[in-house]
Amino acid sequence: MPMHPYGFGFGILSEEENRDVELAQFLLAAAERVGCQQFERASVLLFHLQWNPSGGGGSPVQRVVFHFAQALLERIKRETGGGKVAVNKSENNNEERELIGNLISDTKKAVICHQKIPFNQVMQFAGVQAIVEQVAFQTKIHLINLDIGCGVECTTLMQALAERNERQVELLKITAIGLKGKTELEKTGKRLVNFAESLNLPFLYKVVYVTNIIEIKVEQFDIEDNEAVAVYCPIILRTMVSDSDSLEHLMRVIRKIRPTIMIVLELEANHNSPSFVNRFIEALFFYAAFFDCIETCMKEDYECRVTIEGILSEGIRSIVAMEDGERKVRNVKIDVWRRFFARYRMVETTFSESSLYQANLVAKRFACGDFCTVGKNGKCLIVGWKGTPIHSISAWKFL
């Protein structure tokens, strides 16, 4: 093994920390060789990483290095034709989404993740607060959720509406988009119906089942003239970035609906550089922060941690091992979404001080909340981990 190039500069680090630095160096050097198509040299460097523990053990750095090294090896095999790595294109596109679906279907794991990792709750409370403020004087409210999952944000909205002292809610209608997983959507509906009954909140749940986003039509939502419509997009638009027809069709339908407000949650990352090395480094910083968050928040929940890291691993694989049309899920930053939404005459609205307060308050409730940062980028909120941006949440209206 070569001597550390910085000599005694890391003398104050522990043995494990020095090992982590060494692994990261080998990984970056291997990525650079892959970027130059020097696959044999890259393979030699990656050989040293094979002694690294498997994805489930070791430090967060060791685990993230393991997943990136595996993705690099797959890329080398794809480039050199060594070994069977090709999978059906549609399967490649959907693996990350299927893993997320499996997590959601395991209610116990989903609840643990929701309770331990702050990001979702921080965004949900800020988003729900923004919706509640926009429909404050409405008695009939219709929430269209593009990816409802377990419907946790819906229960938060129900509680907020049930607590209104003035202008009590006559009806809350929630419509979920069902691309697949009919059983899970029905289970979510039953939970929401029971929860609404416990609050004495008039409630209606509906699912619009489609096999593809491009099949969605305005008529399927049964929009009434006297109801205020809100659209909730939880980390779903990124799955359509590479499918412009579906994304543009969805936006045209939403524009026709003309919601009172549209809440968009997305990953705040750019993993689309045409330079492989730049893309690799961007992804490495992002996922290293995410793995550190999971380690900090879920030390005692090994199974859940491994499940989430498996989902993140598919994201790493997509960014590192695949190219162009193979990559369906594309993470882009808020400035890209701003330019895109402007085409549909959408205007970004500022989150109120109350929404920002709610987001910060929720973050501080977590044991690891001091590491979860909530800041502003223009009018949107950026949720990060130790200063590294992880998510954006933005609110939009139509002109």
Legacy VTK file of the C-alpha trace (Angstrom):
# vtk DataFile Version 3.0
C-alpha trace
ASCII
DATASET POLYDATA
POINTS 399 float
0.000 0.000 0.000
1.416 3.440 -0.869
2.379 5.908 1.842
-0.181 8.608 2.554
0.674 11.552 0.252
0.023 14.075 3.037
2.599 12.481 5.318
1.958 13.324 8.938
-0.942 15.675 8.168
-3.456 13.091 9.401
-1.483 12.030 12.435
-4.232 13.211 14.778
-6.795 10.902 13.166
-7.682 7.518 14.596
-6.687 4.331 12.820
-10.201 3.895 11.417
-10.343 7.523 10.236
-6.989 7.124 8.483
-8.336 3.974 6.867
-11.400 5.904 5.681
-9.211 8.612 4.133
-7.121 5.966 2.399
-10.202 4.222 0.990
-11.595 7.511 -0.297
-8.264 8.247 -2.019
-8.220 4.896 -3.796
-11.867 5.380 -4.822
-11.291 8.849 -6.276
-8.157 7.703 -8.067
-10.082 4.767 -9.557
-12.890 7.079 -10.703
-10.372 9.355 -12.396
-8.854 6.372 -14.241
-12.343 5.245 -15.331
-13.045 8.777 -16.572
-9.888 8.522 -18.720
-10.954 5.028 -19.842
-7.892 3.511 -18.199
-9.914 0.556 -17.022
-7.011 -1.757 -16.206
-5.416 0.799 -13.892
-8.792 1.503 -12.324
-9.305 -2.212 -11.675
-5.938 -2.402 -9.887
-6.957 0.480 -7.602
-10.363 -1.057 -6.953
-8.656 -4.322 -6.011
-7.453 -2.595 -2.811
-11.057 -1.732 -1.957
-12.154 -5.365 -2.092
-10.870 -5.758 1.469
-13.393 -3.144 2.503
-16.348 -4.551 4.522
-19.556 -5.335 2.661
-22.273 -2.715 2.352
-23.870 -3.573 5.697
-20.853 -3.209 7.998
-18.056 -0.788 8.771
-18.145 2.981 9.121
-20.411 5.196 6.941
-17.368 6.105 4.831
-16.471 2.446 4.327
-20.045 1.606 3.346
-20.422 4.455 0.876
-17.017 3.588 -0.631
-18.178 -0.014 -0.994
-21.300 0.984 -2.963
-19.404 3.423 -5.199
-16.676 0.827 -5.830
-19.310 -1.758 -6.817
-20.840 0.734 -9.237
-17.407 1.504 -10.721
-16.741 -2.191 -11.231
-20.067 -2.545 -13.027
-19.211 0.421 -15.252
-15.849 -1.127 -16.136
-17.573 -4.419 -17.038
-20.072 -2.544 -19.197
-17.299 -0.632 -20.962
-15.044 -3.630 -21.512
-17.725 -6.265 -22.102
-16.418 -8.374 -19.232
-19.158 -10.293 -17.513
-22.928 -10.173 -17.669
-24.167 -6.848 -16.299
-26.868 -5.801 -18.738
-30.362 -5.864 -17.297
-33.642 -5.089 -18.991
-33.756 -1.325 -19.415
-37.129 -0.879 -17.753
-35.927 -2.946 -14.800
-32.888 -0.724 -14.402
-35.089 2.332 -14.447
-37.439 1.022 -11.778
-35.171 -0.738 -9.274
-34.789 2.268 -6.977
-38.521 2.966 -7.104
-39.365 -0.681 -6.390
-37.076 -0.679 -3.358
-38.816 2.448 -2.085
-42.156 0.725 -2.687
-40.995 -2.295 -0.703
-39.981 -0.038 2.177
-43.386 1.664 2.144
-45.200 -1.684 2.071
-43.284 -2.703 5.204
-45.203 -0.315 7.462
-43.029 -1.006 10.513
-39.810 -0.056 8.698
-41.461 2.945 7.063
-42.616 4.237 10.459
-39.157 3.760 11.984
-37.559 5.669 9.100
-40.109 8.452 9.458
-39.502 8.673 13.193
-35.703 8.576 13.093
-34.655 10.504 9.960
-35.662 14.194 10.126
-35.840 15.151 6.420
-39.355 13.920 5.602
-41.007 15.323 8.697
-39.281 18.696 8.316
-40.511 19.034 4.721
-43.963 17.629 5.435
-44.695 20.049 8.258
-43.446 23.029 6.234
-45.457 21.922 3.193
-48.638 21.223 5.146
-48.348 24.579 6.921
-48.113 26.314 3.527
-51.219 24.443 2.297
-53.180 25.228 5.468
-52.401 28.927 5.102
-53.528 28.949 1.468
-56.881 27.263 2.197
-57.549 29.105 5.459
-60.873 30.526 4.243
-62.026 27.454 2.307
-64.414 24.821 3.629
-64.042 22.297 0.808
-60.454 21.226 0.247
-59.108 18.777 -2.323
-55.533 17.458 -2.011
-54.070 15.698 -5.046
-51.086 13.593 -3.953
-48.847 12.365 -6.778
-47.092 9.744 -4.615
-49.004 9.164 -1.403
-47.018 6.261 0.104
-48.231 5.744 3.678
-50.008 9.116 3.601
-48.235 10.545 6.647
-48.398 14.111 5.325
-52.158 13.618 4.845
-52.663 12.840 8.532
-50.711 15.991 9.410
-53.009 18.011 7.139
-56.088 16.359 8.669
-55.008 17.303 12.185
-54.351 20.907 11.184
-57.737 21.240 9.471
-59.619 19.519 12.315
-58.174 22.061 14.775
-59.548 25.075 12.882
-61.835 27.094 15.138
-63.407 29.189 12.407
-64.830 28.049 9.077
-64.945 24.361 9.885
-64.161 21.989 7.036
-67.223 20.675 5.189
-65.213 18.121 3.226
-61.571 17.113 2.785
-61.048 15.117 -0.373
-57.747 13.344 -1.070
-56.984 11.901 -4.494
-53.951 9.661 -4.907
-52.323 8.784 -8.213
-51.994 5.002 -8.506
-49.310 3.882 -10.932
-49.040 0.487 -9.226
-49.435 -1.154 -5.849
-53.245 -1.174 -5.647
-53.248 -3.107 -2.361
-50.972 -0.603 -0.625
-53.021 2.346 -1.863
-56.179 0.699 -0.507
-54.481 0.118 2.862
-53.418 3.761 2.961
-56.989 4.774 2.162
-58.416 2.685 5.007
-55.921 4.182 7.470
-56.805 7.713 6.362
-60.552 7.035 6.552
-60.184 5.674 10.102
-58.024 8.610 11.124
-60.527 11.113 9.704
-63.338 9.405 11.627
-61.363 9.712 14.851
-61.134 13.466 14.222
-64.794 13.796 13.133
-63.491 15.248 9.883
-65.714 14.837 6.775
-63.472 12.931 4.393
-63.380 11.280 0.969
-60.517 9.187 -0.435
-60.098 8.332 -4.088
-57.403 6.734 -6.252
-56.872 7.516 -9.932
-55.340 4.328 -11.327
-53.163 4.681 -14.443
-50.380 2.582 -15.940
-48.507 5.660 -17.145
-48.527 9.348 -16.201
-49.427 10.213 -19.767
-52.868 8.611 -19.223
-53.875 11.143 -16.552
-56.786 13.433 -17.475
-58.331 16.393 -15.674
-61.768 14.741 -15.673
-60.490 11.872 -13.491
-60.106 14.189 -10.491
-63.757 15.294 -10.281
-62.806 18.873 -9.445
-65.759 20.918 -8.159
-66.114 24.666 -8.603
-66.307 25.465 -4.901
-63.293 23.453 -3.684
-59.738 24.662 -3.139
-57.246 22.315 -4.790
-53.701 21.706 -3.558
-51.178 19.475 -5.343
-48.482 17.639 -3.385
-45.444 16.303 -5.313
-43.170 14.339 -2.956
-39.896 13.507 -4.768
-41.673 12.203 -7.867
-40.902 14.686 -10.655
-37.247 13.575 -10.842
-38.445 10.179 -12.107
-39.867 11.938 -15.175
-36.987 14.270 -16.063
-35.732 11.890 -18.756
-39.298 11.285 -19.992
-40.200 14.765 -21.228
-43.547 13.657 -22.718
-44.839 12.377 -19.371
-43.515 15.339 -17.398
-44.942 17.914 -19.795
-48.275 16.086 -19.952
-48.501 16.072 -16.157
-47.723 19.790 -15.972
-50.366 20.610 -18.597
-52.964 18.651 -16.615
-51.998 20.403 -13.369
-52.163 23.783 -15.104
-55.716 23.033 -16.291
-56.664 22.125 -12.718
-55.200 25.477 -11.560
-54.509 24.497 -7.937
-54.463 27.081 -5.179
-50.948 25.887 -4.367
-48.531 23.199 -5.524
-45.903 21.877 -3.097
-42.813 20.308 -4.676
-40.316 18.208 -2.695
-37.155 17.145 -4.517
-33.561 16.095 -3.953
-31.288 19.140 -4.077
-28.490 17.665 -6.154
-27.050 17.786 -9.649
-25.847 14.371 -10.781
-25.999 14.984 -14.517
-22.632 16.463 -15.491
-21.402 15.227 -18.892
-18.000 14.840 -17.211
-18.000 11.440 -15.502
-15.476 12.488 -12.831
-17.415 15.652 -11.941
-20.643 13.665 -11.716
-18.912 11.052 -9.581
-17.533 13.620 -7.118
-20.893 15.447 -6.837
-22.618 12.141 -6.099
-19.940 11.052 -3.623
-20.322 14.190 -1.485
-24.119 13.936 -1.581
-24.367 10.248 -0.684
-21.593 10.471 1.914
-23.705 13.064 3.763
-26.792 10.853 3.441
-24.957 7.774 4.751
-23.600 9.813 7.663
-27.152 10.916 8.469
-28.455 7.348 8.434
-25.598 6.158 10.657
-26.214 8.985 13.147
-29.996 8.631 13.249
-30.401 4.847 12.968
-27.491 3.248 14.823
-29.800 0.850 16.641
-32.019 0.004 13.661
-29.721 -2.157 11.573
-32.376 -3.667 9.282
-33.942 -0.316 8.427
-30.528 1.237 7.854
-29.516 -1.521 5.464
-32.831 -1.195 3.603
-32.430 2.554 3.115
-28.795 2.165 2.104
-29.916 -0.422 -0.444
-32.235 2.206 -1.965
-29.415 4.759 -2.003
-27.114 2.148 -3.544
-29.425 1.887 -6.566
-29.208 5.652 -6.956
-25.399 5.421 -6.854
-25.465 2.610 -9.403
-27.621 4.659 -11.763
-25.305 7.687 -11.580
-21.982 5.840 -11.761
-22.558 2.688 -13.817
-25.098 3.902 -16.350
-25.223 6.544 -19.068
-27.708 8.565 -21.100
-30.954 6.691 -21.832
-30.263 4.025 -19.191
-30.776 6.635 -16.462
-34.417 7.416 -15.896
-34.223 9.069 -12.464
-32.429 12.427 -12.704
-31.709 14.643 -9.717
-31.626 18.355 -10.536
-31.394 21.415 -8.309
-34.072 24.005 -7.591
-32.715 26.471 -10.163
-33.459 23.912 -12.907
-37.013 23.418 -11.620
-37.504 27.190 -11.531
-36.636 27.497 -15.213
-38.868 24.546 -16.047
-41.901 25.760 -14.080
-41.592 29.241 -15.604
-42.601 27.680 -18.938
-46.011 26.923 -17.435
-46.457 30.420 -16.006
-45.912 29.225 -12.455
-44.785 31.666 -9.788
-42.800 30.634 -6.741
-44.280 31.762 -3.432
-42.434 32.441 -0.209
-42.825 30.174 2.785
-44.154 32.126 5.737
-42.184 32.624 8.916
-44.602 30.153 10.501
-43.640 27.470 7.936
-39.940 28.094 8.518
-40.522 27.990 12.279
-42.407 24.686 11.948
-39.573 23.186 9.891
-36.900 24.200 12.402
-39.042 23.137 15.354
-39.586 19.667 13.878
-35.850 19.268 13.168
-34.943 20.090 16.783
-37.275 17.371 18.065
-34.974 14.711 16.670
-32.055 13.409 18.689
-29.815 14.191 15.718
-31.696 17.405 14.898
-28.733 19.707 15.510
-27.111 18.291 12.371
-30.229 18.850 10.222
-30.053 22.311 8.682
-32.976 24.309 7.307
-32.148 27.342 5.192
-33.493 29.402 2.313
-32.578 29.559 -1.346
-34.602 32.463 -2.632
-38.187 31.593 -1.769
-37.713 27.846 -1.260
-36.409 25.933 1.752
-33.293 23.780 1.617
-33.026 20.908 4.086
-29.503 19.581 4.567
-27.202 17.513 6.731
-24.249 19.255 8.389
-24.413 21.943 5.719
-24.688 19.624 2.699
-27.977 20.279 0.818
-30.142 17.147 0.613
-33.704 18.282 -0.220
-35.544 21.313 -1.524
-39.163 22.172 -0.843
-40.853 24.871 -2.892
-44.375 26.281 -3.235
-45.945 27.384 -6.526
-49.012 29.148 -7.912
-50.256 29.538 -11.480
-50.681 32.933 -13.153
LINES 1 400
399 0 1 2 3 4 5 6 7 8 9 10 11 12 13 14 15 16 17 18 19 20 21 22 23 24 25 26 27 28 29 30 31 32 33 34 35 36 37 38 39 40 41 42 43 44 45 46 47 48 49 50 51 52 53 54 55 56 57 58 59 60 61 62 63 64 65 66 67 68 69 70 71 72 73 74 75 76 77 78 79 80 81 82 83 84 85 86 87 88 89 90 91 92 93 94 95 96 97 98 99 100 101 102 103 104 105 106 107 108 109 110 111 112 113 114 115 116 117 118 119 120 121 122 123 124 125 126 127 128 129 130 131 132 133 134 135 136 137 138 139 140 141 142 143 144 145 146 147 148 149 150 151 152 153 154 155 156 157 158 159 160 161 162 163 164 165 166 167 168 169 170 171 172 173 174 175 176 177 178 179 180 181 182 183 184 185 186 187 188 189 190 191 192 193 194 195 196 197 198 199 200 201 202 203 204 205 206 207 208 209 210 211 212 213 214 215 216 217 218 219 220 221 222 223 224 225 226 227 228 229 230 231 232 233 234 235 236 237 238 239 240 241 242 243 244 245 246 247 248 249 250 251 252 253 254 255 256 257 258 259 260 261 262 263 264 265 266 267 268 269 270 271 272 273 274 275 276 277 278 279 280 281 282 283 284 285 286 287 288 289 290 291 292 293 294 295 296 297 298 299 300 301 302 303 304 305 306 307 308 309 310 311 312 313 314 315 316 317 318 319 320 321 322 323 324 325 326 327 328 329 330 331 332 333 334 335 336 337 338 339 340 341 342 343 344 345 346 347 348 349 350 351 352 353 354 355 356 357 358 359 360 361 362 363 364 365 366 367 368 369 370 371 372 373 374 375 376 377 378 379 380 381 382 383 384 385 386 387 388 389 390 391 392 393 394 395 396 397 398
